[in-house]
């Protein structure tokens, strides 16, 4: 199977976090920017002449908009919460400084037993997920949702989900997992026959 992994186009949260208005996003449901829509539309050119058997899309707005702007709706497709970004629970939508100054949450920024919640297999934000939780969703997706008879599949998802998927498939190591940058709307092709 040829598997194309695509991170959604630039979202309003991506833009904000790169332009001084930083807050935790996770599964916060945000839209694409105009730039995000344009990069999603460019996917039509990228996939021109490639037969796609099925597209699987995270059920969050930014991935749905990427799909709607980048692909023909006649291609069989499925929206799934299993493809969502890693949840940051109670932190979603809040600036780091606001949470750090809150006595309820300060340990997540000062205590090493909690402070690695963004890049850990064991630590989580309160009410959120860690990398092991995301890997569990990926395992469920591959075992219960993905049709292994398909030859060419596109997955429109999120940075942490795609990192974990690449790790799950053995494409990247644990050392690479936490730092691998996934570009918006830049398809990553994985040929599962070679894994």
GUGUPA-622756 format. One record per residue (C-alpha): residue in three letters; x, y, z. Coordinates in nm, 3 decimals. Layout:
# GUGUPA-622756
rec aa = ala; X = X; Y = Y; Z = Z
...
//
This chain:
# GUGUPA-622756
rec aa = unk; X = 0.000; Y = 0.000; Z = 0.000
rec aa = unk; X = 0.113; Y = 0.353; Z = -0.078
rec aa = unk; X = 0.021; Y = 0.576; Z = 0.212
rec aa = unk; X = 0.030; Y = 0.954; Z = 0.176
rec aa = unk; X = 0.038; Y = 1.132; Z = 0.512
rec aa = unk; X = -0.063; Y = 1.497; Z = 0.494
rec aa = unk; X = -0.066; Y = 1.754; Z = 0.772
rec aa = unk; X = -0.349; Y = 2.004; Z = 0.735
rec aa = unk; X = -0.287; Y = 2.346; Z = 0.582
rec aa = unk; X = -0.178; Y = 2.638; Z = 0.799
rec aa = unk; X = -0.442; Y = 2.693; Z = 1.067
rec aa = unk; X = -0.526; Y = 3.010; Z = 1.255
rec aa = unk; X = -0.355; Y = 2.853; Z = 1.558
rec aa = unk; X = -0.038; Y = 2.778; Z = 1.354
rec aa = unk; X = -0.036; Y = 3.140; Z = 1.240
rec aa = unk; X = -0.100; Y = 3.279; Z = 1.589
rec aa = unk; X = 0.168; Y = 3.062; Z = 1.750
rec aa = unk; X = 0.428; Y = 3.177; Z = 1.493
rec aa = unk; X = 0.333; Y = 3.544; Z = 1.525
rec aa = unk; X = 0.351; Y = 3.614; Z = 1.898
rec aa = unk; X = 0.007; Y = 3.497; Z = 2.015
rec aa = unk; X = 0.112; Y = 3.160; Z = 2.157
rec aa = unk; X = -0.135; Y = 2.918; Z = 2.310
rec aa = unk; X = -0.181; Y = 2.542; Z = 2.334
rec aa = unk; X = -0.380; Y = 2.402; Z = 2.043
rec aa = unk; X = -0.409; Y = 2.022; Z = 2.060
rec aa = unk; X = -0.764; Y = 1.933; Z = 1.953
rec aa = unk; X = -0.889; Y = 2.293; Z = 1.971
rec aa = unk; X = -1.111; Y = 2.319; Z = 1.663
rec aa = unk; X = -0.969; Y = 2.597; Z = 1.446
rec aa = unk; X = -0.999; Y = 2.688; Z = 1.077
rec aa = unk; X = -0.743; Y = 2.729; Z = 0.801
rec aa = unk; X = -0.592; Y = 3.066; Z = 0.716
rec aa = unk; X = -0.604; Y = 3.194; Z = 0.356
rec aa = unk; X = -0.249; Y = 3.059; Z = 0.317
rec aa = unk; X = -0.370; Y = 2.724; Z = 0.450
rec aa = unk; X = -0.651; Y = 2.714; Z = 0.195
rec aa = unk; X = -0.405; Y = 2.796; Z = -0.088
rec aa = unk; X = -0.163; Y = 2.521; Z = 0.015
rec aa = unk; X = -0.454; Y = 2.275; Z = 0.040
rec aa = unk; X = -0.564; Y = 2.372; Z = -0.312
rec aa = unk; X = -0.211; Y = 2.298; Z = -0.436
rec aa = unk; X = -0.266; Y = 1.934; Z = -0.337
rec aa = unk; X = -0.490; Y = 1.899; Z = -0.645
rec aa = unk; X = -0.184; Y = 1.955; Z = -0.865
rec aa = unk; X = 0.033; Y = 1.724; Z = -0.655
rec aa = unk; X = -0.213; Y = 1.435; Z = -0.687
rec aa = unk; X = -0.304; Y = 1.497; Z = -1.051
rec aa = unk; X = -0.280; Y = 1.164; Z = -1.232
rec aa = unk; X = -0.254; Y = 0.960; Z = -0.910
rec aa = unk; X = -0.545; Y = 0.723; Z = -0.849
rec aa = unk; X = -0.650; Y = 0.740; Z = -0.483
rec aa = unk; X = -0.855; Y = 0.451; Z = -0.344
rec aa = unk; X = -0.958; Y = 0.617; Z = -0.018
rec aa = unk; X = -0.898; Y = 0.933; Z = 0.186
rec aa = unk; X = -0.916; Y = 0.927; Z = 0.565
rec aa = unk; X = -0.957; Y = 1.262; Z = 0.737
rec aa = unk; X = -0.943; Y = 1.377; Z = 1.098
rec aa = unk; X = -1.284; Y = 1.512; Z = 1.197
rec aa = unk; X = -1.147; Y = 1.853; Z = 1.305
rec aa = unk; X = -1.226; Y = 2.163; Z = 1.097
rec aa = unk; X = -0.868; Y = 2.232; Z = 0.979
rec aa = unk; X = -0.831; Y = 1.883; Z = 0.829
rec aa = unk; X = -1.181; Y = 1.882; Z = 0.681
rec aa = unk; X = -1.108; Y = 2.217; Z = 0.511
rec aa = unk; X = -0.778; Y = 2.079; Z = 0.381
rec aa = unk; X = -0.964; Y = 1.782; Z = 0.232
rec aa = unk; X = -1.244; Y = 1.999; Z = 0.086
rec aa = unk; X = -0.996; Y = 2.234; Z = -0.082
rec aa = unk; X = -0.749; Y = 1.970; Z = -0.196
rec aa = unk; X = -0.944; Y = 1.668; Z = -0.315
rec aa = unk; X = -1.238; Y = 1.562; Z = -0.530
rec aa = unk; X = -1.532; Y = 1.473; Z = -0.305
rec aa = unk; X = -1.613; Y = 1.179; Z = -0.536
rec aa = unk; X = -1.310; Y = 0.990; Z = -0.399
rec aa = unk; X = -1.426; Y = 0.752; Z = -0.123
rec aa = unk; X = -1.352; Y = 0.916; Z = 0.210
rec aa = unk; X = -1.401; Y = 0.868; Z = 0.583
rec aa = unk; X = -1.386; Y = 1.120; Z = 0.867
rec aa = unk; X = -1.248; Y = 0.974; Z = 1.190
rec aa = unk; X = -1.178; Y = 1.105; Z = 1.541
rec aa = unk; X = -0.897; Y = 0.846; Z = 1.560
rec aa = unk; X = -0.694; Y = 1.079; Z = 1.335
rec aa = unk; X = -0.720; Y = 1.382; Z = 1.565
rec aa = unk; X = -0.422; Y = 1.569; Z = 1.703
rec aa = unk; X = -0.293; Y = 1.473; Z = 2.047
rec aa = unk; X = -0.526; Y = 1.623; Z = 2.307
rec aa = unk; X = -0.380; Y = 1.878; Z = 2.546
rec aa = unk; X = -0.693; Y = 1.856; Z = 2.760
rec aa = unk; X = -0.754; Y = 2.149; Z = 2.994
rec aa = unk; X = -0.464; Y = 2.345; Z = 2.841
rec aa = unk; X = -0.620; Y = 2.386; Z = 2.496
rec aa = unk; X = -0.677; Y = 2.748; Z = 2.402
rec aa = unk; X = -0.475; Y = 2.891; Z = 2.692
rec aa = unk; X = -0.140; Y = 3.073; Z = 2.678
rec aa = unk; X = 0.150; Y = 2.901; Z = 2.854
rec aa = unk; X = 0.205; Y = 3.203; Z = 3.085
rec aa = unk; X = -0.156; Y = 3.197; Z = 3.206
rec aa = unk; X = -0.129; Y = 2.831; Z = 3.299
rec aa = unk; X = 0.219; Y = 2.861; Z = 3.452
rec aa = unk; X = 0.096; Y = 3.139; Z = 3.682
rec aa = unk; X = -0.208; Y = 2.936; Z = 3.791
rec aa = unk; X = -0.127; Y = 2.743; Z = 4.114
rec aa = unk; X = -0.342; Y = 2.451; Z = 3.994
rec aa = unk; X = -0.123; Y = 2.403; Z = 3.684
rec aa = unk; X = 0.220; Y = 2.543; Z = 3.781
rec aa = unk; X = 0.361; Y = 2.193; Z = 3.848
rec aa = unk; X = 0.323; Y = 2.116; Z = 3.474
rec aa = unk; X = 0.588; Y = 2.379; Z = 3.408
rec aa = unk; X = 0.815; Y = 2.344; Z = 3.714
rec aa = unk; X = 0.810; Y = 1.980; Z = 3.831
rec aa = unk; X = 1.003; Y = 1.731; Z = 3.611
rec aa = unk; X = 0.746; Y = 1.462; Z = 3.696
rec aa = unk; X = 0.490; Y = 1.662; Z = 3.497
rec aa = unk; X = 0.673; Y = 1.917; Z = 3.282
rec aa = unk; X = 0.750; Y = 1.694; Z = 2.983
rec aa = unk; X = 0.381; Y = 1.649; Z = 2.898
rec aa = unk; X = 0.431; Y = 1.781; Z = 2.544
rec aa = unk; X = 0.693; Y = 1.520; Z = 2.444
rec aa = unk; X = 0.636; Y = 1.208; Z = 2.648
rec aa = unk; X = 0.504; Y = 0.854; Z = 2.632
rec aa = unk; X = 0.393; Y = 0.879; Z = 2.997
rec aa = unk; X = 0.323; Y = 1.240; Z = 3.098
rec aa = unk; X = 0.006; Y = 1.424; Z = 2.991
rec aa = unk; X = -0.156; Y = 1.762; Z = 3.031
rec aa = unk; X = -0.456; Y = 1.732; Z = 3.267
rec aa = unk; X = -0.737; Y = 1.563; Z = 3.075
rec aa = unk; X = -0.507; Y = 1.523; Z = 2.774
rec aa = unk; X = -0.311; Y = 1.254; Z = 2.593
rec aa = unk; X = 0.052; Y = 1.148; Z = 2.568
rec aa = unk; X = 0.229; Y = 0.987; Z = 2.274
rec aa = unk; X = 0.131; Y = 0.637; Z = 2.392
rec aa = unk; X = -0.236; Y = 0.738; Z = 2.379
rec aa = unk; X = -0.195; Y = 0.865; Z = 2.022
rec aa = unk; X = -0.015; Y = 0.543; Z = 1.925
rec aa = unk; X = -0.311; Y = 0.352; Z = 2.069
rec aa = unk; X = -0.548; Y = 0.546; Z = 1.840
rec aa = unk; X = -0.318; Y = 0.478; Z = 1.545
rec aa = unk; X = -0.314; Y = 0.107; Z = 1.623
rec aa = unk; X = -0.694; Y = 0.105; Z = 1.642
rec aa = unk; X = -0.715; Y = 0.292; Z = 1.310
rec aa = unk; X = -0.484; Y = 0.048; Z = 1.130
rec aa = unk; X = -0.658; Y = -0.259; Z = 1.275
rec aa = unk; X = -1.023; Y = -0.150; Z = 1.263
rec aa = unk; X = -1.070; Y = 0.130; Z = 1.008
rec aa = unk; X = -0.809; Y = 0.119; Z = 0.730
rec aa = unk; X = -0.901; Y = -0.112; Z = 0.442
rec aa = unk; X = -0.581; Y = -0.304; Z = 0.373
rec aa = unk; X = -0.705; Y = -0.396; Z = 0.024
rec aa = unk; X = -0.665; Y = -0.035; Z = -0.089
rec aa = unk; X = -0.349; Y = 0.033; Z = -0.288
rec aa = unk; X = -0.328; Y = 0.412; Z = -0.254
rec aa = unk; X = -0.451; Y = 0.583; Z = 0.062
rec aa = unk; X = -0.433; Y = 0.946; Z = 0.174
rec aa = unk; X = -0.454; Y = 1.041; Z = 0.542
rec aa = unk; X = -0.515; Y = 1.406; Z = 0.629
rec aa = unk; X = -0.420; Y = 1.453; Z = 0.993
rec aa = unk; X = -0.198; Y = 1.650; Z = 1.230
rec aa = unk; X = 0.170; Y = 1.690; Z = 1.320
rec aa = unk; X = 0.183; Y = 1.473; Z = 1.635
rec aa = unk; X = -0.046; Y = 1.210; Z = 1.479
rec aa = unk; X = 0.177; Y = 1.189; Z = 1.170
rec aa = unk; X = 0.496; Y = 1.175; Z = 1.380
rec aa = unk; X = 0.348; Y = 0.888; Z = 1.582
rec aa = unk; X = 0.228; Y = 0.714; Z = 1.265
rec aa = unk; X = 0.578; Y = 0.730; Z = 1.113
rec aa = unk; X = 0.714; Y = 0.583; Z = 1.437
rec aa = unk; X = 0.440; Y = 0.315; Z = 1.443
rec aa = unk; X = 0.533; Y = 0.214; Z = 1.088
rec aa = unk; X = 0.905; Y = 0.205; Z = 1.173
rec aa = unk; X = 0.996; Y = 0.495; Z = 0.944
rec aa = unk; X = 1.147; Y = 0.708; Z = 1.222
rec aa = unk; X = 1.311; Y = 0.620; Z = 1.554
rec aa = unk; X = 1.203; Y = 0.717; Z = 1.903
rec aa = unk; X = 1.484; Y = 0.973; Z = 1.907
rec aa = unk; X = 1.344; Y = 1.137; Z = 1.591
rec aa = unk; X = 0.983; Y = 1.118; Z = 1.705
rec aa = unk; X = 0.974; Y = 1.421; Z = 1.934
rec aa = unk; X = 1.159; Y = 1.661; Z = 1.701
rec aa = unk; X = 1.040; Y = 1.561; Z = 1.352
rec aa = unk; X = 0.883; Y = 1.866; Z = 1.189
rec aa = unk; X = 0.592; Y = 1.790; Z = 0.959
rec aa = unk; X = 0.528; Y = 2.064; Z = 0.702
rec aa = unk; X = 0.173; Y = 2.177; Z = 0.632
rec aa = unk; X = 0.029; Y = 2.023; Z = 0.313
rec aa = unk; X = 0.357; Y = 1.853; Z = 0.217
rec aa = unk; X = 0.265; Y = 1.488; Z = 0.150
rec aa = unk; X = 0.489; Y = 1.219; Z = 0.299
rec aa = unk; X = 0.477; Y = 0.897; Z = 0.099
rec aa = unk; X = 0.523; Y = 0.570; Z = 0.287
rec aa = unk; X = 0.527; Y = 0.247; Z = 0.088
rec aa = unk; X = 0.413; Y = -0.011; Z = 0.343
rec aa = unk; X = 0.540; Y = -0.292; Z = 0.119
rec aa = unk; X = 0.893; Y = -0.185; Z = 0.213
rec aa = unk; X = 0.833; Y = -0.187; Z = 0.588
//
